[in-house]
Amino acid sequence: MRIDDVTDILREAAHTVVLPRFRDLTAGEVSEKSPGEVVTVVDREAEELITRRLRGLLDVPVVGEEAVAADPGLVGALSEAPAAWLVDPLDGTANFVAGSPDYAVMAALVRDGETVAAWIVQPGEDRAYVAERGSGAWRDGVRVRREPAPDDPTKLRGAALTRFLTPADRARVEAAAPGFAALGPGARCAGTDYPRLADGELDFVLFHRLLPWDHAPGTLLLTEAGGVAGHLDGVTYLPTTTKVGLLDAADPGCWERVRALLTG
């Protein structure tokens, strides 16, 4: 299997399933999966296509977001199987439904509980990010290297999606916000925010809810570009984690400074 084979599969899904319905969904093609969480026919059809194609490359379990919604036990393959695919067929579904280009098609390969390869395709930007453990991160064939962030916290630009935070944690983030150059909610799409962090548009991103298909691709992209992804207690992120709370940053020093400010 060539790493570009997976990129080609995600691009195929983007061009044949996702893009044709962008800003062209009917009311019957959108439904609520859970309170506040929408799903579309695009999510389901793209996952079916990607799952079929990935199994043709490497016949191991496929842990897709929509498949897990139907059968939660499937997520156990990440820790039980020697290898498994992770698939997020449409990250940022709410953005897609709203007509925003901040959405992505993502996949990752997990071996022995660790992410070893990752892919993020951004159809709206016609851009693809690829990372392989120990081999680096790439954007459309160009090496991505994250430069260190400024030492001065007042020059740092970050994002924190506070929707899932406890009231106490949300209050701490809001209290810390004036100490940064910018702190907003981000794109509400991991497939957008992780590349922005790796590319230098952001210096840190704070997440709370950690669904593996949302974070396995981006954390590998970031760490292979030179950044840091860790839980607030300092434990390194793994796709099998059951923890909540993840701070991603440009470099170790930035991670420590931001954690101190965000946690009080």
C-alpha positions in Angstrom: 0.0 0.0 0.0 1.3 3.5 -0.9 0.3 6.3 1.4 -1.0 8.2 -1.6 -3.5 5.4 -2.3 -5.5 6.5 0.7 -5.3 10.2 -0.3 -6.7 9.1 -3.7 -9.6 7.3 -2.0 -10.5 10.3 0.2 -10.3 12.6 -2.9 -12.6 10.2 -4.8 -15.2 10.4 -2.0 -14.8 14.2 -1.9 -15.4 14.6 -5.6 -18.1 12.0 -6.2 -20.1 12.2 -2.9 -19.3 15.4 -1.0 -18.7 18.3 -3.4 -21.8 17.6 -5.6 -24.1 18.1 -2.5 -22.3 21.1 -1.0 -24.9 23.8 -0.7 -27.3 21.5 -2.5 -28.8 19.4 0.3 -32.5 19.0 0.7 -34.3 19.0 4.0 -34.8 15.3 3.9 -31.1 14.7 3.5 -30.2 16.2 6.9 -31.3 14.7 10.3 -30.3 14.9 14.0 -28.1 12.1 15.1 -28.2 13.2 18.7 -29.2 16.5 20.4 -27.2 19.2 18.6 -25.5 16.7 16.3 -26.6 16.6 12.6 -25.9 13.9 10.1 -26.5 13.9 6.3 -26.7 11.4 3.5 -23.3 12.6 2.5 -21.8 11.3 5.8 -23.2 7.9 5.2 -22.5 7.5 1.5 -19.0 8.8 1.8 -18.2 6.4 4.7 -19.6 3.5 2.7 -17.4 4.3 -0.3 -14.2 5.0 1.8 -14.8 1.8 3.9 -15.1 -0.4 0.9 -12.0 1.1 -0.8 -9.8 1.0 2.4 -10.6 -2.7 2.9 -9.4 -3.2 -0.6 -6.0 -1.8 0.4 -5.7 -3.4 3.8 -8.4 -5.7 5.0 -8.6 -4.8 8.7 -11.6 -3.4 10.8 -12.8 0.0 9.7 -13.9 2.2 12.6 -16.1 4.9 11.0 -18.0 7.6 12.8 -21.4 6.5 11.3 -20.7 2.8 11.7 -19.9 3.4 15.4 -23.1 5.5 15.8 -25.0 2.3 14.7 -22.8 -0.1 16.6 -20.8 1.5 19.4 -18.9 -1.8 20.0 -17.0 -1.3 16.8 -14.7 1.2 18.5 -13.1 -1.6 20.5 -11.2 -2.7 17.4 -8.8 0.2 18.0 -7.4 -1.5 21.1 -8.2 -5.1 20.3 -7.2 -5.5 16.6 -3.5 -5.4 15.6 -4.5 -2.8 13.0 -7.6 -0.7 12.2 -8.7 2.1 10.0 -10.3 5.2 11.4 -12.7 7.2 9.2 -14.4 10.5 9.6 -16.3 10.8 6.3 -17.4 14.4 6.8 -15.8 16.2 9.7 -17.6 19.5 10.4 -21.0 18.3 9.2 -22.8 21.3 10.7 -20.5 23.6 8.8 -21.1 21.7 5.6 -24.9 21.9 6.1 -24.5 25.7 6.8 -22.6 26.1 3.5 -19.2 26.8 5.2 -16.1 25.4 3.5 -14.7 24.5 6.9 -15.2 20.7 6.6 -12.9 17.8 5.8 -12.7 14.1 4.9 -10.3 12.2 7.2 -8.8 8.9 7.9 -6.0 7.3 10.0 -4.3 3.9 10.3 -3.9 2.6 13.9 -1.5 -0.2 14.7 -1.3 -1.6 18.2 -3.3 1.3 19.6 -1.1 4.1 18.0 -1.7 6.2 15.0 0.9 5.5 12.3 -0.5 7.3 9.3 -3.1 10.1 8.8 -4.9 11.9 6.0 -6.9 15.1 6.0 -8.5 16.2 2.7 -10.2 19.6 2.6 -12.5 19.5 -0.4 -13.4 23.2 -0.2 -9.7 24.1 -0.5 -8.7 21.2 -2.8 -6.0 20.5 -0.3 -4.6 17.3 1.2 -2.5 16.8 4.4 -0.7 13.5 5.0 1.4 12.4 7.9 3.3 9.2 8.6 4.9 8.4 12.0 8.6 9.0 11.9 8.5 10.3 8.3 7.0 13.8 8.7 3.9 15.8 7.6 3.1 17.0 4.2 0.6 19.4 2.5 0.1 18.7 -1.2 3.6 17.2 -1.3 5.3 20.0 0.5 6.9 19.3 3.9 5.1 21.0 6.8 7.3 22.1 9.7 5.8 24.0 12.5 7.9 27.0 13.8 8.0 27.6 17.5 5.4 30.0 18.9 6.2 33.4 20.5 7.4 33.2 24.1 5.1 36.1 25.0 1.5 34.7 25.7 0.1 38.1 24.6 1.2 37.2 21.0 -0.3 33.8 20.9 -3.3 33.0 18.8 -5.5 30.1 19.9 -8.9 28.4 19.7 -11.0 26.7 22.4 -14.3 25.2 21.6 -16.1 25.7 25.0 -19.4 24.0 24.1 -18.6 20.7 25.9 -16.6 22.3 28.8 -18.0 22.2 32.3 -19.1 25.6 33.6 -16.0 25.9 35.8 -13.6 25.1 32.9 -15.5 27.4 30.6 -15.1 30.2 33.2 -11.3 29.6 33.4 -10.9 29.7 29.6 -12.9 33.0 29.4 -10.9 34.5 32.2 -7.6 33.6 30.4 -8.7 34.9 27.0 -7.6 38.5 27.5 -4.1 37.3 28.1 -3.7 36.1 24.5 -3.5 37.9 21.2 -6.6 36.0 20.1 -8.8 33.2 21.5 -11.9 32.2 19.6 -14.0 29.1 19.1 -12.0 27.9 16.1 -13.6 26.4 13.0 -15.7 23.8 14.9 -13.9 21.3 12.7 -10.8 19.4 13.7 -10.0 18.8 10.0 -9.6 22.6 9.7 -8.2 23.6 13.1 -5.3 21.0 13.2 -4.0 22.0 9.8 -4.2 25.7 10.8 -2.1 24.9 13.9 0.4 22.9 11.9 0.6 25.7 9.2 1.2 28.4 11.8 -2.2 30.2 11.6 -2.9 29.2 15.2 -0.5 28.6 18.1 -2.7 26.3 20.2 -6.1 24.6 20.2 -8.0 23.3 23.3 -10.5 20.4 22.8 -12.7 18.7 25.3 -14.5 15.9 23.6 -12.1 13.4 22.1 -13.8 11.1 19.5 -10.9 9.1 17.9 -11.9 9.9 14.3 -11.7 13.6 15.1 -8.3 13.6 16.7 -6.1 10.7 15.5 -5.5 12.3 12.1 -4.8 15.8 13.4 -2.6 14.9 16.3 -0.3 12.9 14.1 -0.1 15.7 11.5 0.7 18.1 14.3 3.4 16.0 16.1 5.1 15.1 12.8 5.2 18.8 11.9 7.0 19.4 15.3 4.0 20.3 17.5 2.7 18.8 20.7 -0.5 17.0 21.6 -1.2 16.1 25.2 -3.9 15.8 27.8 -3.9 18.5 30.4 -2.3 16.2 32.9 0.7 15.8 30.5 -0.2 12.3 29.2 0.4 11.9 25.5 -2.7 11.5 23.3 -3.6 8.0 21.9 -6.6 7.2 19.8 -7.7 4.6 22.3 -7.9 7.2 25.1 -11.0 7.6 27.3 -9.8 10.8 28.8 -11.4 14.2 28.0 -9.4 17.4 27.4 -6.6 17.8 24.9 -4.3 20.7 24.4 -2.5 21.0 21.1 0.3 23.5 20.7 3.1 24.6 18.4 5.9 23.4 20.7 6.5 22.1 24.3 7.2 25.6 25.8 4.0 27.0 24.2 2.0 24.0 25.5 3.2 24.6 29.1 2.6 28.3 29.0 -0.9 27.9 27.6 -1.8 25.1 30.0 -0.8 27.2 33.0 -3.0 30.1 31.8 -6.0 28.0 30.8 -6.1 25.9 33.9 -5.4 28.7 36.4 
